[in-house]
Amino acid sequence: MKKTLLLIPIVAILSACGTTDVYQKRAEVIQRADREDREAILKQTPDWYKKLPISNSAIFAAGQGQADTQEMAIVDAMTKAKAKVCYSADGEVTSQTKDFATGNTKTSRIERATRTNCNNVSIAGIEYGETKGDNPKVIASNTGYIAFVLMALPTGDANVQRKYLDNRKRDAAEAKRSTEAFQELPAVKTN
């Protein structure tokens, strides 16, 4: 009798491990696949995303985006990286995003409109940061695509685009002042 009582908990434990519940097994398979997917993404995350490059002549920022298409994942990552560059350059960021989704994840239709403004700081000349490896890096996952982007805002003389815009503004201001200066001269009387 004592042996029978000892066997009951052992049999109960063994039967619980070997469940025949189809739905429980399905849930376990999905959970395992999701965990493996996240682990694979972590292994593929670029080093430059984990540790940003440091430079005296550029501001770096990295962004991560996720979407059903590669392009939207990259745009999402770029938007986040640009906002970080703006913050780093002591700017104010205003961002508005409007998402509309229908259907489930496999047949969804997603429309996204995003407006991000970097107020009181110009990020003209921002570009993809130079890396050893892919930039942007896109990874396919069970839920769509995940993109990692490294952006760089060159500063000072390294920012060719910014210098070009500054020169154009200076030229326009000089042309306007030149016109104003000639208008300030008294009219010459001719006989």
VOPA-744195 format. One record per residue (C-alpha): residue number from 1; x negated, y negated, z negated. Coordinates in Angstrom, 3 decimals. Layout:
<pts>
<pt NUM,<X,Y,Z>>
...
</pts>
This chain:
<pts>
<pt 1,<0.000,0.000,0.000>>
<pt 2,<-2.825,-2.371,-0.866>>
<pt 3,<-4.457,-1.685,2.496>>
<pt 4,<-1.202,-2.523,4.265>>
<pt 5,<-0.906,-5.837,2.442>>
<pt 6,<-4.460,-6.727,3.412>>
<pt 7,<-3.797,-5.922,7.062>>
<pt 8,<-0.736,-8.176,7.359>>
<pt 9,<-2.670,-11.513,7.195>>
<pt 10,<-5.358,-10.166,9.527>>
<pt 11,<-2.772,-9.057,12.090>>
<pt 12,<-0.966,-12.398,11.780>>
<pt 13,<-4.201,-14.321,12.449>>
<pt 14,<-5.098,-12.163,15.431>>
<pt 15,<-1.635,-12.463,16.938>>
<pt 16,<-1.725,-16.257,16.555>>
<pt 17,<-5.006,-16.408,18.479>>
<pt 18,<-3.647,-14.405,21.354>>
<pt 19,<-0.459,-16.391,21.844>>
<pt 20,<1.713,-15.453,24.776>>
<pt 21,<3.431,-18.842,24.863>>
<pt 22,<3.015,-19.883,28.502>>
<pt 23,<3.604,-23.556,27.729>>
<pt 24,<1.042,-23.620,24.944>>
<pt 25,<-1.547,-22.083,27.276>>
<pt 26,<-0.685,-24.651,29.959>>
<pt 27,<-1.142,-27.500,27.472>>
<pt 28,<-4.496,-26.076,26.366>>
<pt 29,<-5.678,-25.818,29.977>>
<pt 30,<-4.699,-29.441,30.652>>
<pt 31,<-6.376,-30.655,27.456>>
<pt 32,<-9.558,-28.741,28.280>>
<pt 33,<-9.593,-30.141,31.842>>
<pt 34,<-9.129,-33.696,30.527>>
<pt 35,<-11.940,-33.232,27.999>>
<pt 36,<-14.256,-31.797,30.674>>
<pt 37,<-13.331,-34.688,33.013>>
<pt 38,<-14.206,-37.290,30.353>>
<pt 39,<-17.480,-35.519,29.559>>
<pt 40,<-18.404,-35.391,33.266>>
<pt 41,<-17.693,-39.134,33.622>>
<pt 42,<-19.865,-39.910,30.603>>
<pt 43,<-22.722,-37.906,32.117>>
<pt 44,<-22.380,-39.803,35.419>>
<pt 45,<-22.177,-43.264,33.840>>
<pt 46,<-25.090,-45.313,35.223>>
<pt 47,<-27.917,-46.252,32.877>>
<pt 48,<-27.549,-49.932,33.831>>
<pt 49,<-23.968,-49.824,32.527>>
<pt 50,<-25.092,-48.470,29.160>>
<pt 51,<-28.004,-50.928,28.880>>
<pt 52,<-27.853,-54.115,30.925>>
<pt 53,<-30.990,-55.411,32.642>>
<pt 54,<-32.599,-58.474,31.063>>
<pt 55,<-33.915,-61.384,33.098>>
<pt 56,<-34.929,-65.000,32.524>>
<pt 57,<-33.489,-65.947,35.909>>
<pt 58,<-30.122,-64.158,35.946>>
<pt 59,<-27.118,-63.361,33.794>>
<pt 60,<-26.016,-59.720,34.069>>
<pt 61,<-22.687,-58.132,33.254>>
<pt 62,<-21.195,-54.729,33.968>>
<pt 63,<-17.571,-53.772,34.403>>
<pt 64,<-15.611,-50.550,34.580>>
<pt 65,<-12.386,-50.177,36.523>>
<pt 66,<-9.936,-47.366,37.126>>
<pt 67,<-7.320,-46.968,39.850>>
<pt 68,<-5.748,-44.556,42.308>>
<pt 69,<-8.002,-45.812,45.117>>
<pt 70,<-11.731,-46.442,45.239>>
<pt 71,<-11.269,-50.010,46.430>>
<pt 72,<-8.905,-50.978,43.623>>
<pt 73,<-11.209,-49.366,41.050>>
<pt 74,<-14.111,-51.472,42.366>>
<pt 75,<-12.018,-54.666,42.389>>
<pt 76,<-10.921,-53.968,38.807>>
<pt 77,<-14.528,-53.400,37.705>>
<pt 78,<-15.736,-56.552,39.511>>
<pt 79,<-13.008,-58.656,37.891>>
<pt 80,<-14.056,-57.470,34.442>>
<pt 81,<-17.759,-58.022,35.165>>
<pt 82,<-17.146,-61.542,36.521>>
<pt 83,<-15.171,-62.435,33.396>>
<pt 84,<-18.103,-61.239,31.260>>
<pt 85,<-20.552,-63.318,33.340>>
<pt 86,<-18.336,-66.351,32.833>>
<pt 87,<-18.238,-65.783,29.065>>
<pt 88,<-22.017,-65.361,29.016>>
<pt 89,<-22.429,-68.648,30.903>>
<pt 90,<-20.357,-70.335,28.171>>
<pt 91,<-17.281,-70.682,30.334>>
<pt 92,<-13.617,-70.258,29.579>>
<pt 93,<-11.828,-67.451,31.378>>
<pt 94,<-8.152,-67.364,32.178>>
<pt 95,<-6.900,-64.131,33.623>>
<pt 96,<-3.463,-63.039,34.729>>
<pt 97,<-2.588,-59.570,35.939>>
<pt 98,<0.759,-58.312,37.098>>
<pt 99,<1.213,-54.585,37.697>>
<pt 100,<4.221,-52.870,39.170>>
<pt 101,<4.253,-49.093,39.326>>
<pt 102,<6.787,-46.531,40.461>>
<pt 103,<6.730,-42.739,40.482>>
<pt 104,<4.403,-40.420,38.626>>
<pt 105,<0.624,-40.386,38.831>>
<pt 106,<0.423,-38.165,41.924>>
<pt 107,<2.938,-40.117,44.015>>
<pt 108,<2.749,-43.529,42.422>>
<pt 109,<3.023,-46.776,44.232>>
<pt 110,<1.121,-49.468,42.408>>
<pt 111,<1.020,-53.114,43.273>>
<pt 112,<-1.436,-55.272,41.395>>
<pt 113,<-1.960,-58.995,41.557>>
<pt 114,<-4.821,-60.429,39.523>>
<pt 115,<-5.990,-63.995,39.164>>
<pt 116,<-9.093,-64.689,37.125>>
<pt 117,<-10.486,-68.179,36.798>>
<pt 118,<-13.768,-69.179,35.250>>
<pt 119,<-12.994,-72.677,34.039>>
<pt 120,<-15.647,-75.359,33.480>>
<pt 121,<-18.504,-73.114,34.692>>
<pt 122,<-19.343,-72.262,38.287>>
<pt 123,<-20.180,-68.652,39.042>>
<pt 124,<-20.987,-69.461,42.662>>
<pt 125,<-23.708,-67.172,43.911>>
<pt 126,<-22.645,-64.175,41.834>>
<pt 127,<-23.737,-60.951,43.496>>
<pt 128,<-24.150,-57.243,42.927>>
<pt 129,<-27.071,-56.739,40.588>>
<pt 130,<-30.005,-54.852,42.032>>
<pt 131,<-30.251,-51.392,40.511>>
<pt 132,<-32.015,-48.128,40.968>>
<pt 133,<-29.058,-46.116,42.185>>
<pt 134,<-25.563,-46.849,43.372>>
<pt 135,<-23.916,-50.194,42.695>>
<pt 136,<-21.004,-50.006,42.643>>
<pt 137,<-20.851,-46.414,41.473>>
<pt 138,<-17.524,-44.654,41.994>>
<pt 139,<-16.608,-41.379,40.333>>
<pt 140,<-13.604,-39.251,41.263>>
<pt 141,<-11.701,-38.009,38.228>>
<pt 142,<-8.525,-36.066,37.541>>
<pt 143,<-6.665,-39.354,37.142>>
<pt 144,<-8.018,-41.232,40.162>>
<pt 145,<-11.257,-43.153,40.592>>
<pt 146,<-13.493,-44.839,38.065>>
<pt 147,<-15.882,-47.538,39.255>>
<pt 148,<-18.878,-49.068,37.520>>
<pt 149,<-20.189,-52.398,38.825>>
<pt 150,<-23.227,-54.461,37.838>>
<pt 151,<-22.945,-58.156,38.694>>
<pt 152,<-25.718,-60.750,38.492>>
<pt 153,<-25.462,-64.517,38.400>>
<pt 154,<-28.850,-65.937,39.397>>
<pt 155,<-29.734,-69.077,37.470>>
<pt 156,<-31.805,-72.109,38.449>>
<pt 157,<-33.773,-71.839,41.683>>
<pt 158,<-32.921,-68.141,41.983>>
<pt 159,<-29.296,-69.032,42.825>>
<pt 160,<-29.469,-69.877,46.526>>
<pt 161,<-25.689,-70.252,46.916>>
<pt 162,<-25.426,-72.628,43.955>>
<pt 163,<-28.307,-74.756,45.282>>
<pt 164,<-26.608,-74.895,48.690>>
<pt 165,<-23.320,-76.074,47.146>>
<pt 166,<-25.099,-78.596,44.933>>
<pt 167,<-26.974,-79.986,47.967>>
<pt 168,<-23.724,-80.304,49.934>>
<pt 169,<-22.082,-82.164,47.039>>
<pt 170,<-25.116,-84.433,46.702>>
<pt 171,<-25.118,-85.133,50.462>>
<pt 172,<-21.401,-85.953,50.412>>
<pt 173,<-21.826,-88.236,47.389>>
<pt 174,<-24.763,-90.002,49.051>>
<pt 175,<-22.800,-90.492,52.287>>
<pt 176,<-19.863,-91.947,50.338>>
<pt 177,<-22.132,-94.259,48.332>>
<pt 178,<-23.891,-95.363,51.499>>
<pt 179,<-20.571,-96.348,53.060>>
<pt 180,<-19.525,-98.161,49.871>>
<pt 181,<-22.869,-99.983,49.701>>
<pt 182,<-22.485,-101.373,53.237>>
<pt 183,<-18.904,-102.423,52.477>>
<pt 184,<-20.156,-104.357,49.439>>
<pt 185,<-22.399,-106.549,51.623>>
<pt 186,<-20.914,-109.841,52.605>>
<pt 187,<-19.724,-110.063,56.138>>
<pt 188,<-22.176,-111.650,58.539>>
<pt 189,<-20.810,-114.685,60.311>>
<pt 190,<-21.594,-114.896,63.953>>
<pt 191,<-21.261,-118.071,66.011>>
</pts>
